[in-house]
Amino acid sequence: MFKKRLKEKKYEDKNLITLIDPSSIISEEFRTLRTNIQFSMIDKELKTLMVTSSKQGEGKSTIAANLAVVFASQGKKVLLVDADMRNPSLHKLFKVRNQQGLTSILTTKNRQIANLLHKTSQENLELLTSGILPPNPSELLASQRMSQFIETVKQEYDLIVFDLPPVNVVTDAQVMGNKSDGTVFVIRKEVADLSEILKAKELLNLVQANVLGAVFNSKERMKSLNNGYYAKEKELDSVG
């Protein structure tokens, strides 16, 4: 259905470790995280996956991008969408332009999705950047046009990974929480404290987001917790 693709970029950001060094320990941890996500949805179809965090600076975009890579490396056709229309960064990771993207689709009637997609050096993985920052991101994400976009790309891709703003900062992630089959929550021990983590989890629960698990991201290495599920409160005291 989608045929036209923007030119592939070959030199991605160093944070795309799963592309740059797929045999590394961290890349293997992303593959483990992928397996944990799949097992958590073993009785349900996983077509849309949202990645978010409690606050800015926890590395959610890096996690989302690397997760998309490892799912695509498994042979799944994956679309990575930068739905952070306030502080987008996926175009920087993949070193592509961001003049047009998701906002173009949500603000223009009958916009051709294929013209906005970027190929990546990972086979089976394509990227839709955020586009120009709009004045009303939450309203756009809650719109019927967003729901139609999701249904359209679900027919073309095996998995759509959405990068969303932090939960505690704006409502965007809550809006998308019940539009997504699953949610991955990123925690960086140097940034978020326990109260912020628990607040974000409560906000996601309010919209009945299907939180599949938490990913612990630190300067030393990325760790996924046990089988990918949220830690109990006492476990979160020693995150990282």
N, C-alpha and C positions, 0 to 999 in steps of 0.2 A: 504493500500500500504506500509506504513512504520510500521514494526512490532517490530524490535529490539529497545529497549530503554536502556539508561544507568541508573544505579541505582538511585532511588529517594533519595533526601536529605531532611531531616526532620527539620533541624534547620537553617532557613534562617536568614539573616541580620535583625536587628531591624528596618531598614528603610523600610522594606516591611510591612508597617503598615496594609495594606489591608488583609494580611495573618495573622499577629500576633493579630490584634485587629479589626476585621471587623465591629464591632459595634461602633467604635470611630467616632468622628465628622469628622476627616480627611478622614477616609474611606468613609463616606457618601459623602464628597465633590468629591472624585474620582468617585463615582457612578453618581453624578450629572454631572461631566465632561463627563463621558461615554454617558449619555443621550444627552447632548449638541452635542457631536460628531455625534451621530446617527441621531439627528434631522437635523444637517447641511448637512447630506448626504441622506436625506429621499427619494430623487428622483434618487439617484445613488447608485451603489453597492460599498460598502467599503470592500475591501479585503486586502489592504495593507496600513498601517499607519506608517508614519515616525515621529519620535520625535527628535527635535534638539533644539539648543539655539544659542545665539549670541557669547558666549565665554565660556571657561571652568569654571566649578565651580558653575553652575546654577542649578544643580540637574536634568538634563535631563534623566539620566539613572534611577534614582529613580522614576521619573514620568512615564517613559516608562514601567518599571517593574510593578508598581502598577496599571497602566492602563490595562496592559495585564491580571493581576489578576482579576480585576473587570469585564472585558469582558468575561473571562473564567468562572467566577462565575455565569454568566448569561446563561451558557449552551453552549456557543460558543466554538468550538475547536480552540485554539489559539496557534500560534508559536511566541515566542519572540526571535528575532535575534539580537545579538550584532554585528552591522555593524560598530562599532567604532574600526577599526583595527589599531588605533594609540594609544589609551588610553582606552582599554576595562575595564569594571568594573562589568558587569552583573554576571560573574562567581563568583565574590566576594560577591555580594548580595545574590546569591543562594547557595554559598559555594560548588561549584563544580570545577572540574579540567578544565583546558583550554589548554591542549596540542594540541587538535584538534578542529576544528570548521569550521566557514565559509571560512577561507582561505584554508582549506583542500579541500573544494568543488570547490573553484574557481581556484585552482592551480593543481588539479589532475583530470585527465579525468575519467569519469564514477565512481566517488566516491559515495559510498552508503550513502545517507543522514541519513538513520535510525540508522546507527552505531555511529553517532555523536550527537544524540539528548539526552538531559537530561530530565528526568521526574522531576516534582516539586510536592510539597505537595498540590498544588491547582489542583483539578480535571480539566481535559481538557486543561491544560497549559503545554507546553513543551518549552524547552530552547535550542537554538543553540548558543554556545559561539563564540567568534571571532576566536579562534585558534591562532597559532603563528603569531606574527606581521610581515607583509610582507613589502618589500621596496617600493611597488607601490599600496597603497590602492585605490586611485582614479581610476587608470586604471583597477583594478580588479572590482570595482563597475560598471564601464562603459562597462565592457566586455559582449560579447554575452553569456558567461557562467553564468554571474549573471542574465541576463534576462531569461535564461533557468531555472535557479534555482527558480526564482520567479514564473514562470509559473507552475513549478512542484509542489511547495508547495501550490499554490493557489488551486490546485485540491484536496489537502488533508485537508486543514484547512479553517475554516470560516474567520479567520483574521490572518494576519501576521503583527507583530509590530516590526519595525526596530529602533534601537537606533543608531543615527548617530553623528559624531563629530560636534562641533560648526560651524555655518555657516561662521563666520568672520575669522576663523582660517585657514581652508583648504577648498577645493572645494568638498569634499565628499558629503555633504548634498545637494549641488546643482546638482551633478550628479544623486543622487537618487530622487531629487525633482519631475522630470517628470516620474519616474518609480513607484511612489507611488500614490495611490488614494487620500490620504489626508496627511496633515502635521500639527502637533501640535508643537507650538513654546513655549519654556519654558523661563521665565524671572525671575531672582532672583534680588530683589531690592538692596541687599547688594553688588552685583557684577557688573551688567550691567547698563550703563547709557543710556539716551534716544537716543543719537546719534548712539550708537552701536546697539541698538534695531532697529532703523529705517534703518541703513545700512544693517543689516541682512535681514530685510523684503524686501528691494529693491533687494538684491541678489537672494532671493527666487522668487520674482516676475519676474526677468529676465529669469528664466528657466521655468516660468509658473507653479510653484509649487502650488498645491491647498491647500492654508493655511486655515485650518478650524478654528483656533483660537489660543489664547495665554493662558498660564497657569502661574499665578503669584505664585512663590514659595518663602517663607520667613522662617526665623527661627521660627517665631511664629506659622504659619500655612500655608497650601497650599490653594490658592484661585483661582477659575476660574472666569474670567471676564464676567459678564452679561450672554449672551447666548454662550459664548465661542469665540466670535469674537474679532478681534484686536481692541484695544482702539484707539480713536482718539488721536492725538498728545497731546492735553491738558490733556486728562485723564491719559496718561502715565506719566505725571509729578508727579502724586501722587500714583504710583504703590505701592502696599503693605500697 
